[in-house]
Amino acid sequence: MKYNITDKLKFDQDPVLQIRDVEVTVKSDAEVVLELLEIVNTNGEIAAAAKAESLLFSEADRKKLRKLRLKASDWLEVMSAAMQMAFGTEPDEENPGEE
């Protein structure tokens, strides 16, 4: 028996994370995700965030993030959301629609 799952695959569709009016693409190919899993399993999510940034974002998108001058806690939130997106899940939202 043969199963064709081609229509279920996203191939070149990386998720996009928006912060204010800045959009950055989150790399989500299998190679990146496997490296992220290794980093997270070895270091824990917070310690892995700094190492994961270069895996998740292109140099151009990392420059965009730097220009936002995010606070440390905000940067960690961005990294957490990006990691979740790379793993194919929606970023956690405690209170959707509230600021």
C-alpha positions in Angstrom: 0.0 0.0 0.0 1.3 3.5 -0.9 0.5 6.7 0.9 1.1 10.1 -0.8 1.6 12.8 1.9 2.9 15.5 -0.5 -0.1 17.7 0.0 0.5 17.7 3.8 4.1 18.9 3.6 5.0 22.6 3.6 8.4 22.4 1.9 9.4 26.1 1.5 6.9 27.7 3.9 8.8 28.9 6.9 6.8 30.7 9.5 7.0 34.4 9.9 7.2 36.1 13.3 5.9 39.7 13.5 7.2 42.2 16.2 5.6 45.6 15.7 6.1 46.4 12.1 9.1 44.1 11.7 8.7 40.6 10.2 11.4 37.9 10.5 11.4 34.4 9.0 11.9 31.5 11.4 13.9 28.7 9.8 12.1 25.5 10.3 13.8 22.9 8.2 14.5 19.5 9.7 18.2 20.1 10.1 17.6 23.2 12.1 15.0 21.5 14.3 17.3 18.6 15.0 20.1 20.9 16.1 17.6 22.8 18.2 16.4 19.6 19.9 20.1 18.8 20.7 20.7 22.2 22.1 17.6 22.3 24.2 18.1 18.8 25.5 21.7 19.6 26.5 21.3 23.1 27.8 17.6 23.7 28.7 15.4 26.1 26.8 16.7 29.4 28.3 20.4 28.5 28.0 19.7 27.3 24.4 18.1 30.6 23.3 21.4 32.4 22.6 22.8 29.4 20.7 19.6 28.9 18.8 19.3 32.5 17.5 21.8 31.9 14.7 20.0 28.7 13.7 16.5 30.2 13.6 17.2 33.5 11.9 19.2 34.7 8.9 21.9 37.3 9.5 19.6 40.0 8.0 16.7 39.0 10.3 19.1 39.0 13.3 20.0 42.6 12.4 16.3 43.5 12.3 15.9 42.0 15.8 19.0 44.0 17.1 17.5 47.2 15.8 14.4 46.7 17.9 16.6 46.9 21.0 14.5 44.4 22.9 14.7 44.1 26.7 16.2 40.7 27.8 12.8 39.3 28.8 11.3 40.4 25.5 14.2 38.8 23.6 13.7 35.5 25.5 10.0 35.7 24.6 10.9 36.1 20.9 13.3 33.2 21.0 10.7 31.0 22.8 8.1 31.8 20.2 10.5 31.2 17.3 11.5 27.8 18.8 7.9 26.8 19.1 7.3 27.9 15.5 10.3 26.0 14.2 8.9 22.9 16.0 5.6 23.4 14.1 3.5 24.6 17.1 1.8 27.9 17.7 3.6 30.2 20.2 2.1 30.1 23.7 -0.3 32.9 24.4 -1.4 33.3 28.0 -4.0 36.0 27.2 -4.6 36.3 23.5 -5.7 39.8 22.4 -4.6 41.4 25.7 -1.5 43.7 26.0 
